[in-house]
Amino acid sequence: MSNDNRAVTIRLACQGDAEQLAHLCEQLGYPVTEEHLSRRLTPLLLQSDHALFVAERPDGHLLGWVHVYRCFLIHTDPEAQIGGLVVDAVVRRSGAGRRLLQAAEQWAREQGCWSIYLRSHVTRTDAHQFYHMMGYETVTSSVFRKRL
């Protein structure tokens, strides 16, 4: 695969991207069927406080995606969160991730957000280096989850 970043287009995702998005989710460690992802995608694409950008080659192959959304909290002005970012393993370090993250940041600025956050698993040290290179700083916190 070519690493020619100039030929890659960053655009908003559409329902027809479900199959390729599911494949990329699997690479991130979140296996999902195309059908299940498609059901999740339908309402997400209709929400104005969410954006899902994809990096696409001229042949229609998706190289990656980033999901960004706006958060309204009582104790702070609007912030953005990166819900997920993945670049196909065979084209990492090609610039696609940088362009996707820049698209998410620009969207967040346009939405009036003063900052953008993301979470990354402690084992993803390459990703952490990338985020630092992109100007992100480490914020110490713990993430808790309760299954409902």
N, C-alpha and C positions, 0 to 999 in steps of 0.2 A: 504494500500500500504506500502511496505517495504521502510524504509529509509536507506537501505544498499547502501551506496555511492560506495562501491567497485565494485558492479555489474553494475554500470552505465558506459556506453561508451560515450565519447565525439567524435563526428565525424562531417565531413562536411555534410550539408543537401543535399538531392537529390530531384528530381522532385516528386518521390513517397511519399514524406513527406507532400505534400500540404494539405491534409485533416487535419492532426494533427496540422500542423502549423497554419491553419486557426482557429482551436479551441483555441489554445494558444493565438493568436492575440486577440480573443474575450475577454479572461481573462484580457488582458492588457488594454482593453477598446477600441479596434479598430476592431469592427466587420467587417468581410470580408467573402465572399463566397469562397468555395474551388476553384471554377473555376476562380474567379478574382485573388485570391492569386497565383494560378498556372500560370496565364499569367504574373504576376509580377516576379515570381520565375524564369521563363525560361531565360530571359536575365541576371538577377542577377547572376545566377550560372555560366555564361560564362565570367564574368568580373573578371580579375585577381586582381583588386584593391578592391574587396569586398570578404568577407567570411561570410558564415552563418553556424554556428556550432549548433548542436543539442545534447542534453543529452538523451541517449536512454537506456532503460532497456533491459535485455536479451530477453524479450518477444516482443520487437519492439515498445513498448509504449514510446512516446516522453514525457520527463519530462519538457523540456524547450528548449529555443533557444536564441542565441545572434547573432546579425548582426553587423559586424565591417567593416569599410571601410577606405581607405587611402585618405587623403585630401592633395592636393597640392595647396599651397597659395603663392602668390608673397612675402609676408612679413615674412614668417617663413619656416623653414625646414619641411619636411613631418610630418604630424600628423595623428593620427587615431581618428575616431569617432565611438562611439557605437551608432548605429542607433536604437537599441531596445534590450531589455533583458527581458525575461519573464520565470518564473518557475511556473509550475502548482501549484495552490493554495494548493492542498492536500499534496505536498511534499516540500513546502518551509521550509527552515532551515535544509534541509537534506544534504547540501553540493553541490547540483547540480548547483546552481547559482554561487558559488565560482569557481567550475571547469570550467563552461562556461566562466566566466570573465577571468580566467587564460588562457584559450585557446585563447581568443580574444587578450589578452595582448601579449602572445607569438607570435601570428601571426603578430601583429603590430611591434614587435621587429624585426622579420624576414623580414618585409617589409621596414626596415630602419626608422621607425617612432621614434621620440624622445619623444613623449607624446601621451596620449590617453584621450579623452574627452567623456563625456556623458551628456545628459540632463535628468532631472527627474522632473516631475510635483511637484509643491510645496506641494501638499497634500500627497505625498507618503513618509511619514516620516520614515516608516520602511525601505524602500529602501535606504533612505538617510543614515540611521544608518549603513546599510550593506556596502554602498560605502565607508563611512568613515573607517569602520573596514578593508576594503580591501585596504586602503592607498590612497583613493581619497580625495582631498581637495575641499572645496566649492570655486567656482569662481563666483564672482558676475557679472551678466549680465542680460540683458533683451532679450527675444526671440520675434522677430517680424515675422509676416507672412502676406502675401497678396495673396489672392486667384486669380488665373489667369483663 
